């Protein structure tokens, strides 16, 4: 995994973005993110098993649709809600349909997720101008 760095020193991840160090609105840490994606992927697998005989393509499509709809409607997927995190626009509230779609498409490609900066924002979040925060 690669971490992009910036020359501006900051005291905590997310400070440069105007996020608090801890509590609601602070940057979501990796354990919460892993829990959220595990719940979302597990839900997608269950739905694929129930309705599409475990078809891999169906699983991927279900996962993508659950991400887009969840982010667009409430700013979180089911897994994110369970993990206590949300996706927010850098300026404003929850992502709109366009930002949710861009973020999800890049999430499905995996590689943009594996490259992040000092604020733990992957390329998928940077492209969508979003950040994952604690609820």
Secondary structure, DSSP 8 states (H G I E B T S, - for coil): -EEE--SS--SSTTGGGT--SSSTTSB--HHHHHHHHHHHHHHHHHHHHHHHTT-HHHHHHHHHHHHHHHHHHHSS-HHHHHHTEEEEESSSSS--HHHHHHHHHHHHHSHHHHEEETTS-BHHHHHHTEEEEE-
